[in-house]
Amino acid sequence: MTINTKVSGTVLTISPEGRLDSTTSDEFLAFTREHFTTEYDVLAVDCAAVDYISSKGLRVLLTIFKGLGERKMMIINANECVREVLNTTGFAGAFDMR
């Protein structure tokens, strides 16, 4: 898995590429925890290049979301694969999706 970042003010955008599944989810969680420091108010997860998301990948997104406290999280550029998983599981409404 490749993970790219972009900073715009107090917004950190993290862009994973490839699969977000049991093989890569722990790496993604660790990367996010390392890079999303207190200097940022918003975490944007750009899912444009996510080919597949498993239940473990979804669980990691929820874990990150729950650990934000007062800070915000957005799912941006969710492709059909990601949208389908979020809609099917009923979690689409939990995230700010753009």
N, C-alpha and C positions, 0 to 999 in steps of 0.2 A: 504494500500500500504506500502510495505517495501522499504526503500531506503538505499543502502549501498554506501560507498565511499572508494576510494583508492587513495593514493597520490604517484606519482613517479616524483620526481624533481619538475618542475613547471606545471605538468599535474595533474589535478584533474579528476578522473573518478567517475561518479555518475551512479549507477546501480539501476534503479527502477525495482521492481518486481510486476507483476500483471497487472492491467488495468490502462491505462493512458487516462482517460475520464473526463467527467464533474464532477464526484465525487472526483477525485484524482488530477486533473491538478493544482488546486490552491495550494494544499499542495506541489506538486512537484516544482512549480515555487518558492514558498516561501523558500523551502529547498535549491534550487539551488542558489537563491539570497543570502541566509545566508552563504552558504559554499564556493561559488566561489568568493573568495576575490581577491584583487589586487596582492597577492603573487603568483597567478597562471597565466600562459600565455595561457594555453589550457584547454578547458573543453571537456572531452570525455563522451558522454552519451552512456552507454552500454545497448543496448536494447535486449539482449539475453533472458531475463526473462519477457519481456513485452508481455502479452497475447493478448492485444487488445489496439488499439489506435483510438480514436475518432477524430472528427474535432476539438474539444476543446483541446485535447492532442497535436494535430499538431499545433494549434495556440500557445500553450505555448512553444513548441520547437522553433517556429519562433520568438516569443517574446524574448526568451532568446538569440537566434542567433542575432537578431537585436540590442540587448543591449550590445553586447560584445565590440564594438569599434574596437580597433586594435588586440584584442585577438582572438583566434580561437576556433572553435567548431567542434567536430567530432561526428558522429554517428557510433558506433562500434558494431559489432556482431548483426546487425539488422536481426531478424528472418523473415520468409516469411510474417507474418502478417504486420510487420512494413514496410518492403520493398514494399509490395503491396499498402499500403496507400500512401506512399511517391511517388511511381511511378504513381499511378492513379491520384493523385492531381497535379502532375508535379513538386513537390518539391524535388525529389530525387537529382536533379542537384544542388540545393541550398546548400546542406550539403556536407561536406567532409565525405564520407561513406567508412568505412573500415571493 
